[in-house]
């Protein structure tokens, strides 16, 4: 019996000995995988810092408000991945070297088991073709990590890689006239004897050869160092746009993309709307009449006064000839329907100067494509953002009336009369002049 027990003990020892090597291998694999994950996170942090600093240095080299191009002093473009120098220079000669320095500060360089490359350019980054920026940078970081315990299983090395793409942009948020449509001709149309003057520029996102169309002796004049910036081209601009426009610029995004629509509550008008006939007048406030489900309709000589606040309107706004609408510190959110103001109407509307809706005067919902027309009489004054992102917008200014702080944003924009805008509206959503954003 004793001999049989010793025999079994020997078998157990042999089995244990056979199992211990793969057991330690598995334990080692777990340890090595954890270490690989840690190095992967470190590599991703280095890639993020490298790409962001590369784009940020390009933005800084261009200067606030300046266009970023491959010809900008201190800005480099590499269509293929460019390996960082080793050793890394102590002083950056351009934005790509600045990015390489950030990789080095994060523990990664282009030497031995590690590799750092930077790819850069303008327009669409190859890793994010749906995003257009003035300048993009892609950082790739890799490291061959020696395996410790799991080497007994034949895994001598593990490879970790990380990539980050960032974009630098000069925001058009401060522009006075901004057309968002990306493809249509006449995205901005100025005709007749219209004479448009802006103190903060015209920005046109359409890539059509006639994205801006000027005819009939119309003119655009930008002052204060601002320009007319066009992604596509211009028909009739020669001699009629002062200073001469910049064409072929990089596409841009909606400067108010972060502006969320308000929460729409229950109707406060009983669904009947506000309907004023000839010489009728009414004063309303947003507390008792904040959600108007039947629209606003002002007949000839009708007069509506809006107390400060946010008004949500379904069914649109119609202001007849010789009618009057006034309001100080108001925001008009048009959920459905458009806005139609007829010639001769007296319009005096001012956006809030503080609060959640600071600077926003009109906001037509992004799903509402109803064309809108803002036309007033000689007493017209609309100060604030006129935001019609999905709609064709017609805006008519009048001689002697200067919109001191107005930004006009539409899918397409037709300008007539003699509108004059001295400065862009100041909002809580457009206070930056540009910057850098992580794309992926």
RAVENFEN-V652007 format. One line per field, one symbol per residue. psi: psi as a letter, one per 30 degrees, with the letter a starting at -180 (. if undefined). A space follows every 10 residues. Layout:
BEGIN
psi=???
END
This chain:
BEGIN
psi=eeeeeeeeee eeeeeeeefe eeeeeeeeee eeeeeeeeee eeeeeeeeee eeeeeeeeee efkkflkjlf fkkgkkkjfl kkkkkklklf kkfleeeeee eeeefggkli kbflkklkkl alckkffiff kkleklkkkk klkjjkkdef ffggjelkkk lkkkklkkkj kgfflejjkf kffklhekkj lbgkjkkkgg lkkjfkgkfh ekjklggllk kklgflljkk ebakkgejff kklklklglk llljfgffjk llkjalkggg ffajjkakgl lkkllfefhf jjfglkjjlk glkkkklkak kkkkgakkjl kglkklkkhl kjjjellakj klkfkjkjkk lkflafgkfj ekjkkffjgk kljjkaafgk jjkakjjifg lkkkkklkkf jkjejkkjkl elkkklbikk kfllkklffh flgaakkje.
END
